[in-house]
Amino acid sequence: MTIEVRPLGADAWHQAFTMMELSFGETWPQDAADVERARFEPDRSIGAFVGDTLAGHAAIYSFTMTVPGPRSLDVAGVSLVGVLPTHRRRGVLTALMRHQLHDLHESGREPVAVLTASEPAIYGRYGYGCATQWVYAEVNRAKRAMRPVPGSDEVTVRYADPEKSLDVCAGVRDAIVPTRPGYVRHNEPWRRGEIADPESERGGASALRCVLAERDGEVTGFAYYRSKANWEPGGPNGTTIVQRVHATDTASYAALWRFLTDQDLMSKTTHRRLSLDDPLLSWLRDPRAAMVTVRDGMWARLVDVRRALSERRYTTPLDVVLEVRDDLCPWNAGRWHLAGDGSGASCGRVDREPDLVLDVADLGAAYFGRPVLAALGAAGLVEERTPGSLAATSRAFTSEVLPLLDTPF
Ligand SMILES: CC(C)(COP(=O)(O)OP(=O)(O)OC[C@H]1O[C@@H](n2cnc3c(N)ncnc32)[C@H](O)[C@@H]1OP(=O)(O)O)[C@@H](O)C(=O)NCCC(=O)NCCS
């Protein structure tokens, strides 16, 4: 079977849309598709053709994301990936992935690609590693008691119209983006997408609510949430479903969570994309008040090892030779001398014996600061040739706050 991968051109959205419906086995409601369309970048969409048939599709969103430093890095957000059920397991996805990575390298655009996986078993073979995790937390209202947070009583919470408060919420969001690796700077279509609130995606819950946290008349935070009522014979058993909570200071963040976890008629509050080091989990007096489930979040792929490793900063001083295995992107394979600290980094080819030998996917897993290298070494997946280099490299790659992708795509 001959597969030709090429840009989709003018009609890209319509073709991508049809492909998504068929490959995901869904009918995409118009209101949700409209939100997606506003973010779609037609010139970054590629199709895999078998004869005249569009057999597969992949797209890229142009993101700017926080990496350890903190620094802002342009990353390619790979999305809308699908292959026609009639053409599966014949290499169509592989052709798309290869084309996309080679094209990114040749164009010199983003040195890192990221994605979220429908099924996590798919992307490791293409050099993606699990770079962030998502914590699904369900807080039991009856056990919600929190430790006191200084200053939180001075914060008031009030309702606001999501549309009218878009700019003020965007200001809070922009202020917090550098505070955690993996946070994406939202441009206009992504800001609007946050409050688009398509009815088809509410799953029986209320319309989106927006509350602002204020101190001395200044907005210091906001939250977007929905409520889902549930009238049971034993009493009301509703859920507060939190979509996003941000604040520029700890007290305001605490005040927002206190509000969100204490709603009459709602016996629990859920959030799908928290970090394991979120302050909420430290404030709860009863750690079991929040039942948490941890799963893979963002997957990262170093498209260009040299540029990627020199763009981020390192928690402790590092001087190491890495031997990288990368069959799909041979320009990354081989030995790299990486030297860096909190203020700068350089990475270049070297002809010296390596201290560590590892797959490019494992570098991707560690890139945003997740503390995984030592664990991968303990698991026998990263080979330490120079004693002590694994612990030193793992420490230097690990950021002080856990990385988190909190913008699903
Ligand atoms: C996932 C999907 C894109 C794979 O496309 P495909 O063209 O069949 O993939 P390929 O033929 O190129 O497969 C490449 C390899 O991945 C494996 N693979 C493909 N889909 C897989 C899956 N869902 N789970 C585990 N492995 C998978 C194949 O077995 C093959 O392995 P091999 O290299 O060891 O032989 C396609 O099945 C699909 O459209 N699924 C539904 C939509 C979806 O989940 N999209 C991904 C969004 S993140």
PDBQT file of the ligand as one rigid body, heavy atoms in Angstrom, charges set to zero:
ROOT
HETATM    1  C1  LIG A 501      -4.587   4.996  16.764  1.00  0.00    +0.000 C 
HETATM    2  C2  LIG A 501      -4.629   5.058  15.233  1.00  0.00    +0.000 C 
HETATM    3  C3  LIG A 501      -4.393   6.492  14.779  1.00  0.00    +0.000 C 
HETATM    4  C4  LIG A 501      -3.538   4.114  14.694  1.00  0.00    +0.000 C 
HETATM    5  O1  LIG A 501      -3.462   4.233  13.289  1.00  0.00    +0.000 OA
HETATM    6  P1  LIG A 501      -2.867   3.073  12.378  1.00  0.00    +0.000 P 
HETATM    7  O2  LIG A 501      -2.672   3.627  11.016  1.00  0.00    +0.000 OA
HETATM    8  O3  LIG A 501      -3.683   1.859  12.523  1.00  0.00    +0.000 OA
HETATM    9  O4  LIG A 501      -1.437   2.814  13.045  1.00  0.00    +0.000 OA
HETATM   10  P2  LIG A 501      -0.200   2.091  12.355  1.00  0.00    +0.000 P 
HETATM   11  O5  LIG A 501      -0.679   1.043  11.393  1.00  0.00    +0.000 OA
HETATM   12  O6  LIG A 501       0.730   3.102  11.792  1.00  0.00    +0.000 OA
HETATM   13  O7  LIG A 501       0.419   1.389  13.623  1.00  0.00    +0.000 OA
HETATM   14  C5  LIG A 501       1.704   1.596  14.061  1.00  0.00    +0.000 C 
HETATM   15  C6  LIG A 501       1.949   0.746  15.291  1.00  0.00    +0.000 C 
HETATM   16  O8  LIG A 501       1.124   1.207  16.370  1.00  0.00    +0.000 OA
HETATM   17  C7  LIG A 501       0.361   0.136  16.890  1.00  0.00    +0.000 C 
HETATM   18  N1  LIG A 501      -0.938   0.678  17.279  1.00  0.00    +0.000 N 
HETATM   19  C8  LIG A 501      -1.795   1.358  16.508  1.00  0.00    +0.000 A 
HETATM   20  N2  LIG A 501      -2.881   1.703  17.207  1.00  0.00    +0.000 NA
HETATM   21  C9  LIG A 501      -2.706   1.249  18.456  1.00  0.00    +0.000 A 
HETATM   22  C10 LIG A 501      -3.488   1.292  19.640  1.00  0.00    +0.000 A 
HETATM   23  N3  LIG A 501      -4.679   1.892  19.643  1.00  0.00    +0.000 N 
HETATM   24  N4  LIG A 501      -2.991   0.733  20.754  1.00  0.00    +0.000 NA
HETATM   25  C11 LIG A 501      -1.781   0.107  20.746  1.00  0.00    +0.000 A 
HETATM   26  N5  LIG A 501      -0.994   0.044  19.635  1.00  0.00    +0.000 NA
HETATM   27  C12 LIG A 501      -1.460   0.612  18.517  1.00  0.00    +0.000 A 
HETATM   28  C13 LIG A 501       0.263  -0.839  15.736  1.00  0.00    +0.000 C 
HETATM   29  O9  LIG A 501       0.001  -2.143  16.193  1.00  0.00    +0.000 OA
HETATM   30  C14 LIG A 501       1.632  -0.712  15.118  1.00  0.00    +0.000 C 
HETATM   31  O10 LIG A 501       2.580  -1.429  15.918  1.00  0.00    +0.000 OA
HETATM   32  P3  LIG A 501       3.917  -2.036  15.287  1.00  0.00    +0.000 P 
HETATM   33  O11 LIG A 501       4.709  -0.865  14.797  1.00  0.00    +0.000 OA
HETATM   34  O12 LIG A 501       4.548  -2.728  16.445  1.00  0.00    +0.000 OA
HETATM   35  O13 LIG A 501       3.475  -2.935  14.170  1.00  0.00    +0.000 OA
HETATM   36  C15 LIG A 501      -6.002   4.572  14.698  1.00  0.00    +0.000 C 
HETATM   37  O14 LIG A 501      -6.221   3.274  15.174  1.00  0.00    +0.000 OA
HETATM   38  C16 LIG A 501      -7.157   5.456  15.086  1.00  0.00    +0.000 C 
HETATM   39  O15 LIG A 501      -7.521   6.349  14.319  1.00  0.00    +0.000 OA
HETATM   40  N6  LIG A 501      -7.776   5.206  16.279  1.00  0.00    +0.000 N 
HETATM   41  C17 LIG A 501      -8.941   5.945  16.744  1.00  0.00    +0.000 C 
HETATM   42  C18 LIG A 501      -8.656   7.440  16.949  1.00  0.00    +0.000 C 
HETATM   43  C19 LIG A 501      -7.508   7.668  17.889  1.00  0.00    +0.000 C 
HETATM   44  O16 LIG A 501      -7.407   7.057  18.933  1.00  0.00    +0.000 OA
HETATM   45  N7  LIG A 501      -6.612   8.574  17.496  1.00  0.00    +0.000 N 
HETATM   46  C20 LIG A 501      -5.449   8.930  18.273  1.00  0.00    +0.000 C 
HETATM   47  C21 LIG A 501      -5.749  10.200  19.005  1.00  0.00    +0.000 C 
HETATM   48  S1  LIG A 501      -4.550  10.584  20.247  1.00  0.00    +0.000 SA
ENDROOT
TORSDOF 0
